[in-house]
Amino acid sequence: GRANYQKFADVTGVDLERSPERATDPDVAATIAVIGMREGRFRPGNTLAKYFDGTKRDYVQARLIINRDVTFTDSGDPTGTPRGERIGARARIYTSILEGGAVA
């Protein structure tokens, strides 16, 4: 809501309270995402550095940077796999591809 727009106005240089649609501008959205995750502005104490440091890659718990639904299970998922684990598995695949690895 409004508090989030205020929280990011300083780093984007955009008055997001008056023009919330500007948050969808790719440059503004990227700034919000990067600064928000790096500094823990979405959920204090949850930063990229907490979950990714050197060889540490905790994709499942990193979901806590923005959402609290790590253990939530979607009703439409027949496997019953928690959301954090499903998203973490995708992130590991993307990382493998970006690092030039094969996808199993």
Disulfide bonds with the S-S distance in Angstrom:
none
